[in-house]
Amino acid sequence: MLYTQRLMRVTSLLMLLISVWLLSACGNDIQLPVSEDDLKQPQCSERYQSDCPEFYRGQFFTGIATNYAYGKAFYRATQYQDGLEHGYSFSTLNNQLNETAWYKAGKLDGKEISYHFSTTGKPQWVRLYQAGVKTEQWLYNEQGVILSYKRFEGDKEVESISYERGREWRLYYFVDGEKRQRHKDYYADGQLESNSEFIYADYKKLNEKTYYRNGRLRSKFSYDRASNCGMLETYSSDGKRRSEQHYGYNPLNTRHGVQLTFCGENGRVDSREHYNMGVKDGEFAKYHCNGQLISKRTYVNGVVIDKQIKVYDENGQAVVIKKLDGKGKITQESYFDDDSAKWVTYSTTD
């Protein structure tokens, strides 16, 4: 049964090829298929033999040429025009489709497809040509799931994609002459987990998005080449923004600039910090979700310079007062005792 199906498929291809040729030959002398062994190729100065025209009975061959090999296990039929391969071509191996291709003036032009030698009969390679130059290429497994894709400009590979279970996984391409790579990772159920882009040469991250299993955005990173700085935003699984962090590179990324976190209740800023290439430098402040200040302190080159720090409740009332020596060390602390309704002060240096 399987042999009969394969034979019918090959016969159908041959009849289609002959029909196309007969239609294109309307008004001219009809030439039935001839064996490639009957074609003659005189001496030719062309670089590639395929560029040298074939003759039949002293004239440029126009028609369909067929060929058998390996004890007739291999069969090929190709259209010719003016001595060169021109039109459709296909081959079979053991009565199973092996390859199909399109030619123009002796050069591959259009799709060339190679098939898996298995019962699936699905394409293994698909290559796209323009005037003999390969421009794109796809690779598939026996189930027809894509494994890789490549794109070419001249003899240079300018884009490459690897697939995992039919999903984009690793991509390589050029942007303004710079080679880059993109990584995509997935949860077990196929949901996208992360999508990130890097500079190929030094693996510096340019941008990245990560996702929760429910598809909501988890984090978003972007890098600005002009300032050599990056920014990372994080979100909770319900879509609310959690933090905004800024980074500098020297050469590795480190906290630089303002750092923010947000209240989960209403999205207001609940902390603000400032770093200078990983060192605390500037105002550090914390807030209640209603916007009231909790406390703040000022750093210079990693050291707290405040002489006094107050801690406030949600109503803006001071509940703790800390005294410092101006070098970051707390020397005295006072707190308001609700039971006695008095301030209690004690030394932290004893």
N, C-alpha and C positions, 0 to 999 in steps of 0.2 A: 504494500500500500504506500509506504513512504517513498520507495523507489519510483512508483508511478507518479506521485505528486511532484517529486523533483524533476522527473523527465518532462512532465507537462509544463512545469514552470520554465524550463530551459527552452522547450519547443515554442512556448508563447513568446519568449524574448526574441527568439530568432525570427518568428513570423512577424513580430512588431518591427524589428529592424528592417526586414525585407519590405514590409508595407511602407515604412517611412521612405525607403529608397525609391520604391516604385512611384510613389506620389511625387517625390522631388524630381523624378526623371520624366514626368509627363511631357510629351512633345518631342522627346529625344529617344534614341535607341535604348531599349531596356537591356541591361546587362545582369544576368543572374550571378549569384555569389561564385567566386573562384577561390581556389586554394592559394594561400600565401606562397606555396612552393612554385607556383606558376608566375609569380611576379619577379621582375628583374630589376636590379639596382646597379646601374653602371658606376664607374668610378666617380667619386664626388669629393669636392674640396671643402664641404661643410664640416664644422667642428664636430657636430653630433650626427651619427648615422641616421637618426630619426628625421633630420632635416633634409636628407637626400631623397628625392622623389622615386617612387616605384613605377616601373613600366610594365605594361601588359600588351603583348603583341605589337611592340614598337611604339606605343603611345602611353602618355601619362595615364595611370590607372584611375578610373573613377567608377566606384561600385562598392561591393561588399567583399572583403577577403576573409576567409576562414582558415583555421589552423587546428590540427590535432597534435597532441604530444603525449608522452608517457603511455603508449599503447592505447591511445584514444581515451585515457582517463581525463585528460585536459582538453578543453575545447575553447576556442576564441573566435569571435566574429567582430569585425571592425569596418566602419564606413571610411571610404577614401574619396578624395576629390583632387583632381590634377596631380595625382601621384603621392599625396600626403594624407595622413590620417585626418579625417575631417568629419565630425558628427559623433554618433554614438558607438560605443564599444562595450562588449561584455565578455566575460570568460566564466567557465565552469570547471569544477574539479569533482570527478566521480558523480556527475549529474547534479551537483549542488552549486548554486550561484557562488562564484568566487570573487569577482570584481566587476564593477561597472565604471565607465568614465566617458567624458565628453572631450572631443578634440576640435581644434580649429587651426587649419593650415599647419598641421604636423605637431602642434603643441597642445598640451593639456589646457583646457579652457572650460571651467565649470567644475562640477563635482566629480571626484573620484572616490568610489566607495569600495572598501574591502570588507568581506563578510566573514563572520566566525565560521569555522569549519565544524559545525555541530548541528544538532537537530533544530536549534532555535532559528538559524538562518538570519540572525540579526546583524546589522553592521558592526564591524570592529573599529575600522577607521573611516572617517569622512574627511577628505581634503578638498579645499577649494583653491582653484588655480585661475590665474589671469595671464594669458599668453605664455604659458609654460612656467610661470612663477607662482610658487605656493604662497597663499595669503592667509589661510586659516586651516586649522586642523582640530578634529574632535576624536576622542578615543572612548569606546564603550565596552562594557563587559558583556558576557553572553546573554544576560537578561535584558540588555538594551539600556542599562543605567549608565549615564555619562560618568567617566573617570577623570578626564582632563580636557582642556581647551587651550589652544595656542594661536596667537596671531603674529604675522610676520610683515615686515616692511623690507623688501629686497631680501638679503640673506640674513637679516637681523631679526631675532625674536623680540618683539616689543610688548607682548602680553602673554601671561601664562596663568591658568586657573586649574587647581587641583580640586577634586570633588570628593566628598565623603557621603556615601549613601545617596548620591545624586544631588547633594547640596554643596554650594560653594564653600570651600574650606581654606585654601591658601591661594592668594592671587599675587602675581608679579607683573608689574607694568612700569611705564615711564611717564613722567610728568615734566615737561620742559627739559628733557634730557636727563632727568634724575630718576634712577631706578627706585621703585618703592614696592612694598609688599603689604598685603592686607590679609588679616587673619579673621576667620569666622568660626566660632565654636557654638555647639548646640547642646541642649539638654537631651536626655535619652529619648524623649518623645518627639524630637525634631524641632522644638521651639528654639529660636535663636537666643543664645546666652550672651555672646559678645561679638562686637564688630570693631576691629582696630586697624589703623594704618601706621606703617613705620617707614623710615628711611632705610633702604636696604644696606647702605654702606656701614652705618654705625648703629643701626637698630633703634634709633631715636623715635619715640612714639609721637606721631603728629595728631592723632585724634582717636578716640575710643568711645563706644557706647556699650554698656552692659544692661542686661534685662533680667527681671524676675521671671519666674515660671509662668506667671499670669500675663506676660507680655509687656508689662509696664516698665518704663525706664528706671534703671537702678542707679546708674552713674553716667556722667558725660564728661569727657576730657578733651581739651583742645590746646594746641600749642601755637604760639605766635612767634614766628621766626625773627621778625623785626626786633622784638624786645627780648628774645630768647627766654620767654616765660610761658608757663602753662597754667591752666585753670581746670580744676576738678569740681564738678557739682554732683552731689549725691541726693537720692530721693528715697522715700519710704515706699513700701509696696502699695500704698493707697494713692500714690502720685504726689505727695507733699514733699516740698524741698527740705532737705535735712541740713546740708552744709554747702559752703562755697570756699574752696581752698586754692590758693595761688602758689605757684612754684617758680623757682629760678634754676638755672643749670650752671654748675661750676665744678666739674663738668656734669656730675650726676644731679638729678633733680632733688631739690631741697625746698622747704617752706620759705617763701619769700613774698612779702607784701601782706595784704589783709587776709584774715581767715575768719569766716563767719559760720555760725550755726544758727538754726532757726527753730522756733517753738513749734511742736507738732500740733498744738491746738489751733493756732491762727496764722502761723507763718511769719510771725515777727522775729526780728533778730534777738537771740537770747545770749549770744556771746560774740565778742569782736576782739580779735588779736592781730598783732602786727609783728612780722619777722623780717630780718635783714639777712638773707642767705643762711637761714637755719638758726639764727641767733635772735632771741627776743629783743625787740627794739621798737618802742612806741607804746601806745596805750592798749592795755588789756582791760576789757570791761565785760561784766555779766549782767543780764537783765531778767526780770520776771516776765512771764508771758503777757502781762498787761502793759509792758513797756517801761515799768519802773526799774530804775537802776538797782542792782544788788550790790555791786562793788566795782571799783576800778583801780588800777595801778599803772605806773609808768616805768618802762624799762629803758635803759640806755646800755647798749652792748651787753645785754644779758643780766643786768643788775637793776633791781628796783631802787629808784631814787626818791620815792615818796617818803615824807616824814610821818605821814598819817594816812591810814586807810580806814574808811567807814563801810560797814555792811548795813544794808537797808532791807526792810520788809516790803511786802507788796503795796503797802500804803505810803511808802516813802519815808518811814520813820527809821532812824538809826537804831540798830540793835546791838552792834558790835563796833568798837573803835580800837584800832591797832596803831601803836606808835612804833616807828622804825628809826634806825640809826642813819638812814640815808644811803646805806650800802646793802640794803636788802634784808637786814636782820631785824626781827621783831623784838623790841625791848620791853614793851608793856601792852597788855590787852585788857579792855574793859567790855563788859556786856551788861545789858539791862535785865535784871531779874524780875520777872513778872510777879512772883509771889510776894516779894518785899517792895516791889515798885521802886527799886533803887538800882543805881549803877554799881557794879562790882568790878573792882580793878585789882589786877595782880601783875607782878613782874615775871617776865619770861626768862630773865637772866639769872635768877636765883638757883 
